[in-house]
Amino acid sequence: MTFTPSRQKIRANRKAPASRLSRSQYAKVAVKDKGIDHQILSLHQAMAKKCLEQPCLFNHVIERIERRYQAKQMRYGAYLTWLAILDLRDSPELFLDALLEKSVKMRNLRRATVFTQILSEEERVDIMSKLNSQAEQD
């Protein structure tokens, strides 16, 4: 006769799958990444503002999303998330809230942004220099 542990003991010894980990475990970000995420967030604020001022830019963003998805450069979840965010463009406050959300998922999506070629190089450099001057003052 062999001893088999109960199902409860087996379950207790298993590690929780990643999907069951608490949100705080995902929210931990390295200190060096906080600065980068702040820069990316600031750039997205400026890109969103420019897109809201010039709505024709949204068409370029949608085309970019479709191109990346068709080329298998974007997963289906990211594809749906970006399209859902762009669907909110008619209500600017909701659009900005969704785009600038400080969740881990949105941080990762912003790092592989679809809002490329929205800002000119001069606009981008201006934003980055303002951030650098703020960092020096702190």
Secondary structure, DSSP 8 states (H G I E B T S, - for coil): ------HHHHHHHS---GGGS-HHHHS---HHHHHHHHHHHHHHHHHHHHHHHSTHHHHHHHHHHHHHHHTT-S-HHHHHHHHHHHHGGGSHHHHHHHHT--SHHHHHHHHT-S-TTSS-HHHHHHHHHHHHHHHHH-
